[in-house]
Amino acid sequence: MLRDHLKLQLIILLWGFTAVLGAKISLPASELVVFRTALAGLVLWGMLRKRIQIQRKDAFSFFATGWVIGIHWVSFFLAVKVANVSICMIGLATLSLWTALLEPIFRKEKKFSALDLFFGIIVMGGVVLIFRSEIRYGYGLVIALISAIMGALFSVLNAFHVKKAHHEVITFYEMLGALALAGLALPFMGETLRIPTWSDWGYLLILSVFCTVVAFSYYVELLNRLSVFTINFANNLEPVYGILLAAWLLGDSEHLTPGFYQGAVIILGATVLYPLIKRRLKDEAKI
């Protein structure tokens, strides 16, 4: 269990780095997702080859979930471009709240949890503290909230997939679905595919291999042992990692106001306390 949580923190750190990479890459949001998913798909195809052959209904199901992932990523990078890394990551911190609301709707075996919702609301309080001094980026925050809702939705959907195929196979078909969505979004976003610069190619490779193939496939694998809410609640650390990385690598230190530190403490504290309280409640229920 400890190994799973350490692996989860590494995944979250890599995901926190994606917003920084999105700011570094000069491509618009949909184009960025097209190249990200295409490169990730090629890497996975090279790794899997004949093992990608699965039942058609499962392939379609994974592909359809990839459309949700595509919306999540396009809106994620659009929030980075419209606002900045900090605002994007703050919006993403609402992921656990949306998960607490959506998971009982889609999974009959998952009962509505007042505890999940309570901690999700606490996290939202941390978000408000961080955001209140950055109201000028309201449009970017709305886009980031859409990304968070889509992130919660595809996490819930993936919980249905993990028993059907190997996690890398699931990721491969989901990358194809996300690629299709991003490609179809190009004309609606007023974008056309262009050749990335040499520096863009370097960042895209890091984004595709480490932050997508490695992080995303192992995230799917963790769904075999950790609940969707547990993973997404731990993912509240992603905005903390992302904003700190942005401050270090992009010079976004002007966004690290006292409100950020107050909100970060709330998010960190809730992330630490949640599994402890939930485990204690389960132990008491067994007595």
Backbone bond lengths (Angstrom), bond angles and torsions (degrees), N, CA, C in turn:
res aa  C-N    CA-C-N  psi(-1)  N-CA   C-N-CA  omega(-1)  CA-C   N-CA-C  phi
1 M - - - 1.464 - - 1.531 110.99 -
2 L 1.334 116.47 -43.17 1.468 119.76 178.43 1.520 110.51 -61.73
3 R 1.341 116.05 -40.36 1.465 120.23 179.10 1.522 110.63 -61.97
4 D 1.330 116.82 -39.81 1.461 120.54 178.89 1.525 110.98 -63.59
5 H 1.322 116.87 -41.37 1.467 119.85 -179.28 1.528 111.64 -70.51
6 L 1.334 117.40 -33.91 1.462 120.18 175.60 1.525 110.35 -67.66
7 K 1.335 116.01 -40.81 1.466 120.65 176.68 1.526 109.81 -62.91
8 L 1.331 116.42 -39.40 1.458 121.15 179.06 1.532 110.97 -62.91
9 Q 1.322 117.01 -40.57 1.468 119.55 179.18 1.534 111.59 -65.83
10 L 1.333 116.98 -35.90 1.464 120.29 176.45 1.523 110.38 -65.06
11 I 1.329 116.16 -42.03 1.464 120.79 177.64 1.528 110.46 -60.71
12 I 1.325 116.18 -44.95 1.465 120.73 -178.78 1.517 110.81 -64.86
13 L 1.329 116.95 -37.67 1.466 120.58 176.87 1.521 110.54 -62.14
14 L 1.330 116.74 -42.64 1.466 120.93 177.89 1.522 110.44 -64.37
15 W 1.324 117.23 -41.10 1.459 120.10 178.00 1.525 111.07 -66.14
16 G 1.331 116.56 -35.88 1.455 119.26 176.35 1.515 112.32 -62.42
17 F 1.335 115.58 -27.80 1.461 121.44 -179.66 1.525 112.10 -77.45
18 T 1.362 117.20 -18.59 1.468 119.92 -176.19 1.523 112.06 -63.71
19 A 1.341 117.36 -37.28 1.460 119.94 -179.52 1.528 110.39 -65.76
20 V 1.325 116.88 -38.25 1.472 120.87 177.05 1.518 109.68 -63.09
21 L 1.341 116.39 -44.10 1.461 120.26 178.09 1.525 110.79 -63.31
22 G 1.352 116.14 -38.73 1.465 120.16 178.02 1.523 111.80 -61.67
23 A 1.337 116.37 -35.94 1.466 120.06 177.58 1.525 111.17 -72.38
24 K 1.332 116.50 -32.24 1.465 121.11 -179.05 1.526 112.12 -74.56
25 I 1.329 116.34 -34.06 1.466 121.13 -177.35 1.525 109.25 -77.86
26 S 1.308 116.95 131.51 1.470 121.29 -174.22 1.525 113.37 -78.91
27 L 1.327 118.50 -12.06 1.463 121.95 -176.92 1.526 111.49 -70.28
28 P 1.355 117.99 146.38 1.468 121.50 172.70 1.533 110.50 -64.71
29 A 1.338 115.90 170.93 1.467 121.57 -169.78 1.532 114.02 -57.81
30 S 1.337 118.19 -53.79 1.470 120.37 -175.39 1.527 111.54 -65.85
31 E 1.330 116.87 -41.44 1.465 120.20 177.97 1.523 110.54 -61.55
32 L 1.323 115.99 -40.86 1.461 120.76 179.84 1.529 110.09 -60.40
33 V 1.339 116.98 -44.57 1.461 120.79 -179.48 1.528 110.71 -67.32
34 V 1.337 117.92 -36.63 1.467 120.88 177.02 1.527 110.47 -57.79
35 F 1.323 116.91 -50.63 1.467 120.14 -178.96 1.529 111.51 -68.70
36 R 1.338 116.18 -38.08 1.472 119.25 179.54 1.527 110.82 -60.59
37 T 1.324 116.75 -50.10 1.458 120.35 -175.94 1.525 111.99 -72.63
38 A 1.345 116.93 -35.35 1.462 119.88 178.56 1.532 110.79 -63.92
39 L 1.320 116.88 -45.99 1.469 120.68 178.73 1.523 110.80 -65.19
40 A 1.333 117.21 -42.49 1.460 120.46 178.78 1.525 110.85 -63.01
41 G 1.333 116.37 -41.92 1.462 120.45 177.86 1.513 112.40 -61.78
42 L 1.337 117.11 -42.18 1.467 121.13 177.97 1.520 111.84 -62.48
43 V 1.326 116.18 -43.07 1.474 120.20 178.77 1.518 110.45 -62.43
44 L 1.334 116.89 -45.21 1.465 120.85 -179.54 1.530 111.21 -66.50
45 W 1.336 117.18 -39.28 1.466 119.86 177.71 1.528 110.19 -61.81
46 G 1.327 116.96 -40.97 1.458 120.65 178.01 1.517 112.02 -64.14
47 M 1.327 117.09 -33.26 1.464 121.48 179.79 1.523 112.04 -76.99
48 L 1.337 117.35 -35.74 1.455 121.33 -169.73 1.522 114.09 -97.40
49 R 1.336 116.39 -42.72 1.469 122.87 -176.44 1.533 111.24 50.29
50 K 1.334 118.56 -116.28 1.457 122.08 -172.94 1.525 113.14 -66.03
51 R 1.326 117.57 -19.31 1.466 120.25 -177.66 1.529 112.89 -71.73
52 I 1.332 117.19 -8.13 1.468 119.24 -179.99 1.527 111.66 -78.98
53 Q 1.329 117.88 -7.03 1.462 121.36 -179.64 1.526 109.72 -77.70
54 I 1.337 116.16 111.18 1.457 122.52 -179.12 1.522 108.98 -134.44
55 Q 1.321 116.68 177.31 1.462 120.41 179.16 1.531 110.44 -61.64
56 R 1.320 114.72 142.19 1.466 120.05 -174.83 1.525 111.74 -59.63
57 K 1.334 117.76 -40.34 1.466 119.83 -177.42 1.538 110.81 -65.37
58 D 1.341 116.89 -36.59 1.455 119.94 177.88 1.526 110.80 -69.09
59 A 1.335 115.84 -41.67 1.466 119.96 178.89 1.524 110.17 -60.29
60 F 1.329 116.74 -43.03 1.464 120.55 179.48 1.523 110.89 -64.84
61 S 1.346 116.75 -40.44 1.457 121.32 179.87 1.531 111.09 -62.65
62 F 1.346 116.44 -44.39 1.464 120.49 178.49 1.532 110.12 -65.78
63 F 1.335 115.61 -41.34 1.467 121.16 -179.65 1.538 110.39 -60.99
64 A 1.349 116.31 -42.70 1.464 120.74 -179.84 1.523 111.17 -64.52
65 T 1.326 116.52 -39.12 1.467 119.93 176.10 1.523 110.11 -63.12
66 G 1.335 116.40 -31.96 1.458 120.90 177.07 1.515 112.35 -61.19
67 W 1.335 117.71 -29.55 1.473 120.26 176.42 1.533 110.12 -64.22
68 V 1.328 116.04 -40.88 1.469 119.97 177.78 1.525 109.90 -64.10
69 I 1.338 115.73 -42.14 1.470 120.29 177.57 1.524 110.02 -62.17
70 G 1.340 116.29 -39.23 1.458 120.26 178.91 1.522 111.67 -61.06
71 I 1.335 116.93 -43.73 1.474 120.38 177.32 1.524 109.57 -62.77
72 H 1.334 115.80 -42.16 1.471 120.89 178.95 1.528 111.07 -58.24
73 W 1.323 117.37 -47.01 1.463 120.45 -175.93 1.521 112.42 -74.31
74 V 1.337 117.63 -40.02 1.465 119.51 178.82 1.526 110.16 -61.90
75 S 1.334 116.85 -46.05 1.468 120.01 179.33 1.532 111.06 -67.90
76 F 1.327 116.99 -33.69 1.467 121.47 177.70 1.527 110.77 -60.62
77 F 1.330 116.56 -52.77 1.464 119.92 -178.53 1.522 111.83 -72.18
78 L 1.343 117.08 -28.81 1.457 119.36 175.82 1.529 110.31 -65.29
79 A 1.339 116.94 -39.06 1.465 120.67 177.13 1.522 111.05 -62.55
80 V 1.351 116.30 -38.49 1.464 120.43 177.03 1.526 110.14 -62.19
81 K 1.350 116.06 -43.15 1.463 120.44 -176.90 1.533 111.56 -72.10
82 V 1.345 116.83 -40.47 1.462 121.34 -177.02 1.530 111.13 -73.61
83 A 1.322 116.47 -40.58 1.463 120.90 -178.81 1.525 109.18 -112.24
84 N 1.321 116.34 -102.56 1.459 122.14 176.62 1.521 109.06 -164.15
85 V 1.320 116.34 178.87 1.462 120.88 -178.09 1.520 110.89 -60.80
86 S 1.320 116.67 -43.85 1.458 120.84 -175.41 1.531 112.05 -59.49
87 I 1.326 117.03 -48.71 1.460 121.13 -178.83 1.521 110.87 -65.18
88 C 1.325 116.68 -40.99 1.465 120.76 177.90 1.527 110.87 -58.71
89 M 1.326 116.47 -46.50 1.455 120.47 -177.07 1.528 111.72 -69.90
90 I 1.326 116.47 -32.82 1.463 119.77 177.78 1.528 110.35 -64.95
91 G 1.336 117.07 -44.38 1.459 120.37 176.99 1.513 111.82 -60.64
92 L 1.319 116.18 -37.46 1.457 121.15 -179.07 1.526 111.98 -68.03
93 A 1.324 117.27 -20.35 1.459 120.87 -179.58 1.520 112.70 -66.51
94 T 1.349 117.88 -12.63 1.464 120.95 177.76 1.524 112.34 -81.98
95 L 1.312 117.58 3.33 1.465 122.67 -176.07 1.522 112.41 -53.45
96 S 1.326 117.42 -44.24 1.470 120.48 -177.15 1.522 111.75 -66.28
97 L 1.329 116.88 -34.57 1.461 120.14 178.43 1.522 110.46 -64.53
98 W 1.340 116.75 -46.77 1.470 120.04 179.29 1.525 110.49 -65.44
99 T 1.325 117.74 -34.86 1.466 120.96 177.76 1.522 110.63 -64.04
100 A 1.335 116.57 -43.68 1.459 121.08 179.15 1.521 111.52 -60.36
101 L 1.326 117.07 -31.52 1.459 121.66 -179.75 1.526 112.54 -84.05
102 L 1.339 116.66 -38.17 1.463 120.72 -172.91 1.532 113.68 -84.86
103 E 1.334 117.44 -36.92 1.468 119.55 -172.89 1.527 112.95 -59.67
104 P 1.339 120.61 -44.24 1.474 119.17 178.61 1.525 112.91 -64.38
105 I 1.335 117.65 -24.13 1.468 121.14 179.86 1.530 110.68 -72.71
106 F 1.331 117.15 -40.29 1.458 121.64 -174.76 1.532 113.46 -92.01
107 R 1.316 117.08 -24.41 1.471 120.34 -176.74 1.522 109.44 -118.79
108 K 1.321 116.10 110.07 1.462 120.95 -176.96 1.524 112.04 -63.24
109 E 1.348 116.51 -32.67 1.457 118.94 -178.34 1.527 112.64 -75.19
110 K 1.323 115.99 -11.69 1.468 121.21 179.92 1.519 108.68 -97.91
111 K 1.334 116.38 106.47 1.453 120.83 -179.85 1.533 109.99 -79.64
112 F 1.335 114.59 152.83 1.460 119.63 177.36 1.523 109.03 -61.07
113 S 1.315 116.67 130.38 1.458 122.05 -177.64 1.524 110.00 -113.37
114 A 1.315 115.49 116.84 1.462 120.10 176.76 1.526 110.30 -64.66
115 L 1.352 115.90 -31.94 1.472 119.75 179.30 1.524 110.73 -65.53
116 D 1.346 116.34 -44.23 1.464 120.37 178.54 1.525 110.57 -59.54
117 L 1.338 115.25 -46.72 1.453 119.65 -179.28 1.526 111.07 -64.60
118 F 1.332 116.62 -40.19 1.464 120.98 -179.91 1.522 110.90 -59.83
119 F 1.343 116.74 -47.24 1.460 119.60 -179.72 1.525 111.38 -70.47
120 G 1.326 115.81 -32.78 1.455 118.53 175.38 1.521 111.41 -61.77
121 I 1.346 116.28 -39.22 1.465 120.57 178.54 1.530 110.72 -68.45
122 I 1.335 117.14 -36.98 1.472 120.33 176.40 1.533 110.00 -59.81
123 V 1.333 115.39 -44.06 1.460 119.66 178.60 1.527 110.34 -61.56
124 M 1.326 116.51 -40.25 1.460 119.88 177.31 1.527 111.11 -60.38
125 G 1.342 116.17 -34.89 1.453 119.54 175.67 1.515 111.51 -61.50
126 G 1.343 116.23 -40.73 1.455 120.22 175.47 1.511 111.99 -63.18
127 V 1.334 115.87 -38.18 1.463 120.94 178.27 1.529 110.34 -62.49
128 V 1.324 116.22 -44.20 1.468 120.90 -179.18 1.533 110.60 -60.91
129 L 1.323 116.41 -42.70 1.461 120.07 178.88 1.520 111.56 -60.00
130 I 1.335 115.42 -40.57 1.464 119.58 -178.86 1.528 110.65 -71.55
131 F 1.327 115.64 -37.91 1.462 120.08 -171.03 1.529 115.10 -82.66
132 R 1.321 117.70 -22.51 1.463 119.52 -167.31 1.525 113.70 -60.40
133 S 1.328 116.55 -25.76 1.465 118.66 178.94 1.529 112.29 -92.22
134 E 1.356 117.63 3.60 1.468 121.46 -176.73 1.525 111.00 -123.26
135 I 1.343 117.69 35.82 1.461 122.01 -174.27 1.520 112.33 -63.55
136 R 1.327 118.43 -21.94 1.476 121.07 -179.13 1.526 111.59 -65.87
137 Y 1.316 116.68 -14.73 1.461 120.54 179.04 1.527 111.19 -100.89
138 G 1.340 116.97 30.28 1.458 120.81 -176.14 1.517 113.95 -57.93
139 Y 1.351 118.39 -40.46 1.461 121.69 179.96 1.528 110.48 -62.18
140 G 1.330 115.57 -43.10 1.458 119.60 178.01 1.516 111.80 -64.00
141 L 1.338 117.32 -35.81 1.462 120.67 179.06 1.520 111.27 -66.37
142 V 1.341 116.98 -40.67 1.469 120.28 178.25 1.529 110.30 -59.97
143 I 1.318 116.77 -44.19 1.471 121.04 178.14 1.530 110.14 -62.61
144 A 1.332 116.41 -40.57 1.469 120.50 178.86 1.525 111.08 -65.49
145 L 1.339 117.47 -34.83 1.470 120.88 177.27 1.525 110.88 -66.54
146 I 1.348 116.86 -38.75 1.468 120.57 175.15 1.526 109.54 -60.79
147 S 1.334 116.34 -42.15 1.460 120.68 177.74 1.523 111.00 -61.03
148 A 1.335 116.84 -40.28 1.466 120.74 179.97 1.530 111.31 -65.55
149 I 1.337 116.72 -41.38 1.470 120.54 178.68 1.526 110.40 -62.60
150 M 1.332 117.03 -43.82 1.465 121.03 178.08 1.529 110.86 -65.97
151 G 1.335 116.68 -35.43 1.459 120.40 177.28 1.517 111.55 -64.44
152 A 1.334 116.54 -40.93 1.464 120.34 177.24 1.522 110.59 -65.93
153 L 1.338 116.58 -40.16 1.464 121.00 -178.04 1.520 111.46 -64.96
154 F 1.359 117.62 -46.36 1.473 117.24 -178.22 1.525 111.23 -70.50
155 S 1.328 118.06 -26.04 1.462 120.07 175.63 1.529 110.77 -66.25
156 V 1.322 115.80 -42.89 1.463 120.35 177.93 1.527 110.23 -64.64
157 L 1.333 117.25 -42.57 1.466 120.83 179.20 1.522 111.52 -64.24
158 N 1.330 116.93 -38.40 1.460 119.73 -179.54 1.525 112.38 -65.58
159 A 1.322 116.83 -24.83 1.466 119.71 177.74 1.535 110.91 -62.77
160 F 1.348 117.11 -24.66 1.460 121.11 176.70 1.533 111.66 -81.11
161 H 1.318 117.02 -20.98 1.459 121.30 -172.44 1.526 114.77 -90.36
162 V 1.336 117.14 -26.00 1.470 120.10 -166.08 1.527 114.27 -61.61
163 K 1.324 117.26 -23.95 1.463 120.21 -179.67 1.533 112.78 -88.50
164 K 1.340 116.53 -7.55 1.463 120.27 -172.90 1.527 113.75 -91.32
165 A 1.337 117.48 -25.06 1.469 120.26 -176.27 1.522 109.45 -160.15
166 H 1.334 115.65 169.91 1.463 121.40 176.04 1.520 109.41 -64.06
167 H 1.334 116.69 145.48 1.459 119.75 -173.93 1.529 113.06 -60.94
168 E 1.350 117.39 -31.20 1.469 119.28 178.76 1.525 111.21 -72.84
169 V 1.326 116.87 -32.65 1.467 120.88 176.85 1.530 109.84 -67.49
170 I 1.334 116.06 -44.04 1.462 120.37 176.99 1.527 109.96 -58.22
171 T 1.319 116.08 -46.11 1.467 121.13 -179.22 1.521 110.88 -60.93
172 F 1.338 117.87 -39.96 1.465 122.01 -179.33 1.532 110.77 -58.39
173 Y 1.330 117.04 -51.45 1.468 120.00 -177.95 1.529 111.26 -68.54
174 E 1.325 116.57 -32.70 1.458 118.87 177.35 1.521 111.23 -69.15
175 M 1.326 116.82 -33.33 1.463 119.46 175.90 1.529 110.80 -66.18
176 L 1.333 116.79 -37.00 1.467 120.17 176.70 1.529 110.34 -63.15
177 G 1.338 116.57 -42.97 1.454 120.26 178.79 1.525 112.02 -64.19
178 A 1.336 116.72 -42.59 1.461 120.85 178.50 1.527 110.87 -65.45
179 L 1.333 116.54 -37.15 1.465 121.70 176.98 1.528 110.60 -62.42
180 A 1.333 116.30 -44.45 1.471 120.41 179.21 1.528 111.03 -62.15
181 L 1.330 116.65 -43.92 1.469 120.71 179.69 1.522 111.31 -62.23
182 A 1.335 115.75 -46.94 1.468 119.89 -178.82 1.520 110.94 -63.84
183 G 1.346 116.45 -38.23 1.458 120.24 178.65 1.520 111.73 -64.61
184 L 1.329 116.72 -42.16 1.465 120.79 178.65 1.530 111.80 -68.93
185 A 1.340 116.18 -27.20 1.470 120.03 -178.50 1.522 112.66 -76.51
186 L 1.338 117.62 -18.46 1.468 121.17 -175.02 1.532 113.56 -51.75
187 P 1.348 119.42 -54.64 1.473 118.39 -177.78 1.523 113.32 -65.59
188 F 1.353 116.72 -32.26 1.461 119.86 179.57 1.526 111.48 -70.69
189 M 1.329 116.03 -26.02 1.468 121.19 178.98 1.529 111.25 -91.58
190 G 1.349 116.24 0.75 1.457 120.07 -178.35 1.517 112.55 69.42
191 E 1.337 116.55 32.06 1.459 121.29 -177.11 1.528 110.69 -117.33
192 T 1.300 116.20 152.54 1.462 123.00 171.58 1.513 107.87 -133.66
193 L 1.313 116.41 148.45 1.468 119.36 -178.00 1.523 110.85 -64.95
194 R 1.300 115.90 132.59 1.455 121.91 176.24 1.521 108.38 -128.15
195 I 1.309 116.50 162.72 1.461 120.36 179.42 1.525 108.92 -78.25
196 P 1.335 117.83 123.44 1.466 120.16 179.15 1.531 111.56 -64.31
197 T 1.318 116.25 155.70 1.463 120.77 174.55 1.521 108.77 -73.39
198 W 1.349 116.19 168.80 1.464 119.67 179.56 1.522 111.57 -60.64
199 S 1.334 116.76 -40.74 1.469 119.11 178.54 1.524 110.79 -66.79
200 D 1.344 116.63 -36.65 1.466 120.25 176.48 1.526 111.18 -60.89
201 W 1.350 116.42 -42.11 1.465 119.86 178.90 1.533 111.31 -59.06
202 G 1.324 116.02 -40.98 1.471 119.84 179.07 1.517 111.55 -62.71
203 Y 1.332 116.29 -47.29 1.459 120.16 179.29 1.527 110.95 -66.24
204 L 1.340 117.21 -37.47 1.464 120.91 179.37 1.523 111.71 -63.83
205 L 1.319 116.51 -37.82 1.470 120.21 178.46 1.529 110.91 -65.08
206 I 1.328 116.23 -42.92 1.466 119.66 177.33 1.533 109.71 -62.87
207 L 1.334 115.54 -45.09 1.458 121.31 -179.62 1.529 111.37 -61.97
208 S 1.325 116.59 -42.70 1.466 121.53 -174.96 1.522 112.87 -75.31
209 V 1.328 116.50 -43.13 1.463 120.11 -174.51 1.526 111.47 -81.11
210 F 1.324 116.85 -55.19 1.463 119.92 -173.04 1.533 113.06 -84.14
211 C 1.338 116.46 -46.31 1.470 119.89 -175.58 1.518 112.91 -83.71
212 T 1.330 117.71 -10.04 1.462 120.53 -178.71 1.530 111.09 -118.74
213 V 1.339 117.65 -68.14 1.470 120.39 -176.61 1.521 110.82 -60.04
214 V 1.323 117.27 -51.99 1.465 120.78 -177.47 1.523 110.96 -70.65
215 A 1.341 116.52 -57.28 1.466 120.14 -174.25 1.523 112.39 -65.27
216 F 1.339 116.81 -46.52 1.457 119.55 -173.81 1.521 111.74 -70.23
217 S 1.335 117.93 -42.39 1.465 119.90 -178.56 1.523 111.21 -66.29
218 Y 1.331 117.82 -37.57 1.463 119.72 178.68 1.522 111.82 -74.81
219 Y 1.328 116.38 -27.87 1.471 119.25 172.32 1.531 109.81 -62.46
220 V 1.337 116.97 -45.18 1.468 120.46 178.41 1.524 109.97 -61.03
221 E 1.333 116.35 -39.85 1.463 120.92 -179.99 1.524 111.26 -64.30
222 L 1.331 118.25 -36.72 1.462 121.87 179.92 1.529 112.41 -66.43
223 L 1.340 116.88 -22.32 1.462 120.21 178.78 1.532 111.72 -64.14
224 N 1.341 117.39 -14.37 1.461 120.82 175.16 1.519 111.73 -69.85
225 R 1.342 117.07 -25.01 1.467 120.25 -173.25 1.529 114.16 -123.99
226 L 1.325 117.33 -23.73 1.455 120.58 -179.69 1.525 109.58 -114.59
227 S 1.326 116.82 145.90 1.467 120.21 -179.29 1.524 110.43 -71.89
228 V 1.332 114.80 159.01 1.470 120.46 178.35 1.522 110.39 -58.97
229 F 1.345 115.97 -44.07 1.467 118.24 -177.79 1.529 111.08 -66.95
230 T 1.332 117.81 -39.72 1.466 120.44 179.41 1.524 110.58 -59.80
231 I 1.337 116.57 -44.63 1.468 120.62 179.78 1.522 110.37 -66.21
232 N 1.326 116.63 -47.14 1.453 119.31 -177.59 1.525 112.34 -70.70
233 F 1.339 116.23 -27.72 1.464 117.85 176.80 1.524 110.16 -71.18
234 A 1.323 116.82 -42.62 1.470 119.90 175.58 1.519 109.81 -61.94
235 N 1.331 115.47 -28.45 1.460 120.24 -179.90 1.532 112.88 -67.97
236 N 1.345 116.65 -7.01 1.461 120.05 172.95 1.524 111.46 -62.94
237 L 1.323 116.53 -17.28 1.457 120.16 176.54 1.527 111.63 -76.56
238 E 1.337 117.09 -15.84 1.466 120.12 -178.86 1.529 112.09 -57.55
239 P 1.351 119.02 -45.53 1.464 116.92 177.94 1.517 113.97 -64.28
240 V 1.324 116.40 -32.86 1.468 119.09 177.45 1.520 109.69 -65.26
241 Y 1.346 116.27 -48.98 1.469 120.32 177.60 1.527 110.39 -60.02
242 G 1.346 115.52 -45.78 1.457 119.80 -175.05 1.513 112.62 -63.52
243 I 1.334 117.06 -43.56 1.459 120.43 -178.26 1.525 110.63 -69.51
244 L 1.326 117.34 -39.24 1.469 119.99 177.50 1.533 110.97 -65.11
245 L 1.334 116.41 -40.99 1.468 119.95 177.14 1.525 110.80 -64.72
246 A 1.347 116.41 -39.05 1.460 120.06 178.43 1.521 110.89 -64.53
247 A 1.341 115.75 -40.40 1.457 119.61 178.79 1.523 110.96 -63.15
248 W 1.326 115.57 -36.92 1.465 120.98 -178.15 1.528 111.93 -76.68
249 L 1.345 116.45 -45.93 1.461 120.81 -171.34 1.527 114.29 -95.79
250 L 1.343 116.79 -25.49 1.468 119.62 -175.98 1.523 113.01 -113.13
251 G 1.315 116.87 -4.31 1.457 119.07 -179.27 1.505 112.91 72.71
252 D 1.341 117.35 31.21 1.460 121.22 179.90 1.524 111.72 -86.99
253 S 1.321 117.83 27.73 1.457 120.77 -174.62 1.522 112.52 -63.45
254 E 1.354 117.65 -19.98 1.459 118.98 -179.75 1.519 111.87 -66.69
255 H 1.340 117.30 -16.43 1.458 120.44 179.26 1.523 112.62 -88.94
256 L 1.317 117.37 -6.43 1.454 120.72 -179.13 1.529 109.45 -87.61
257 T 1.310 115.26 69.10 1.459 122.66 -179.98 1.531 109.33 -79.40
258 P 1.333 117.70 169.52 1.473 119.47 173.98 1.522 112.42 -54.25
259 G 1.346 116.00 -34.39 1.459 119.47 177.78 1.517 112.32 -60.49
260 F 1.352 116.95 -35.25 1.454 119.76 177.47 1.514 111.11 -62.56
261 Y 1.318 116.64 -47.19 1.459 120.35 -177.79 1.524 111.22 -65.96
262 Q 1.327 117.24 -37.77 1.458 120.10 176.97 1.534 110.50 -64.26
263 G 1.333 115.35 -46.77 1.459 119.48 178.87 1.514 112.27 -64.20
264 A 1.341 116.80 -39.56 1.463 121.14 179.71 1.525 110.82 -62.71
265 V 1.332 117.07 -38.80 1.468 120.83 178.56 1.523 110.23 -64.20
266 I 1.339 116.47 -41.05 1.464 120.53 178.17 1.525 110.44 -62.97
267 I 1.351 116.66 -46.15 1.466 121.15 -179.34 1.529 110.95 -63.60
268 L 1.335 116.18 -46.59 1.464 120.45 178.75 1.524 111.62 -62.13
269 G 1.337 115.42 -44.99 1.462 119.32 -179.14 1.514 112.26 -62.56
270 A 1.346 115.83 -43.61 1.465 119.87 178.77 1.522 111.38 -64.65
271 T 1.340 116.80 -38.42 1.461 121.21 -179.79 1.521 111.24 -64.94
272 V 1.311 117.25 -35.98 1.473 121.53 179.28 1.522 110.57 -75.99
273 L 1.333 117.07 -42.32 1.462 121.33 -174.46 1.529 112.97 -73.68
274 Y 1.338 116.86 -34.99 1.469 119.95 -174.21 1.529 113.75 -54.72
275 P 1.348 119.73 -55.48 1.470 118.48 -178.24 1.523 112.64 -64.66
276 L 1.337 117.43 -30.91 1.468 120.40 179.10 1.521 110.87 -66.77
277 I 1.336 116.15 -46.24 1.466 120.21 179.95 1.523 110.74 -67.17
278 K 1.333 116.80 -41.78 1.468 120.00 -178.69 1.529 110.79 -63.97
279 R 1.342 117.22 -40.68 1.466 120.84 178.94 1.526 110.46 -65.21
280 R 1.336 116.29 -39.69 1.465 120.15 -179.91 1.521 110.92 -65.44
281 L 1.339 116.77 -41.32 1.458 120.34 177.96 1.521 111.84 -63.01
282 K 1.340 115.94 -38.74 1.478 119.63 177.67 1.520 111.21 -65.31
283 D 1.342 115.66 -41.51 1.475 119.94 179.39 1.514 110.80 -63.62
284 E 1.335 116.65 -40.73 1.469 120.66 179.49 1.517 111.29 -66.86
285 A 1.330 116.72 -33.82 1.455 121.61 -179.96 1.523 111.60 -67.65
286 K 1.349 116.47 -27.19 1.480 120.97 -179.16 1.520 112.05 -79.24
287 I 1.343 115.41 -21.39 1.476 119.32 -176.69 1.535 110.41 -72.54
